[in-house]
Amino acid sequence: DARVTQTPRHKVTEMGQEVTMRCQPILGHNTVFWYRQTMMQGLELLAYFRNRAPLDDSGMPKDRFSAEMPDATLATLKIQPSEPRDSAVYFCASGLAKVGGQFFGPGTRLTVL
Amino acid sequence: KQEVTQIPAALSVPEGENLVLNCSFTDSAIYNLQWFRQDPGKGLTSLLLIQSSQREQTSGRLNASLDKSSGRSTLYIAASQPGDSATYLCALMIKAAGNKLTFGGGTRVLVKP
């Protein structure tokens, strides 16, 4: 049963702390996406990768957010330092370029106090 | 810029009634269109993926149509059940944006027993 997995599922931290979220895309998928969802803004695309190369991170606050794919089975999203306004659910999705649509993980619910 | 609109924003129907959810878009140069379901506090579940060359897709009680000339897609859910209560989102992969999805605002559905 191929699924996107994300860890941790929940994270509560204090302002100023570093947060790292991890995603394992579906094996064989060559595109990976990071989204953030809030009640106010809905779903926002933060960054995406194709074949591990970052193609677009224009949706991401560059001063504090960074996204990487150390290898084809792991994508990371890091926030340093975290702020209360970063509180949201962060989703990872993967897919096959152009053809296959996107399949979402269960999300990481982040609360920054 | 691609605009994706879902009307109505919310819908309430009695159990057993057929559901008709609408999605309209302004740019017909798309790779595919995807319908998702999101339950409160959960991730997005892919329901149906329609490629640009297709007119419809079916899965069980779900049927989605795509009419690029009029910029519309419709998701039909036959014989609705209380378990169908969720938010339904359509998303388009448009050619001008590479592999990125453009989401509609969603339709929140409540099926009353």
Interface residues (C-beta under 8 A of the other chain):
Chain A: T31 F33 G42 L43 L45 Y48 R50 L55 D56 F91 A93 G95 A97 K98 V99 G100 G101 Q102 F103 F104 G105 P106 G107 R109
Chain B: Y31 N32 Q34 F36 G41 K42 G43 L44 T45 S46 L49 Q51 L89 A91 M93 G98 N99 K100 L101 F103 G105 G106
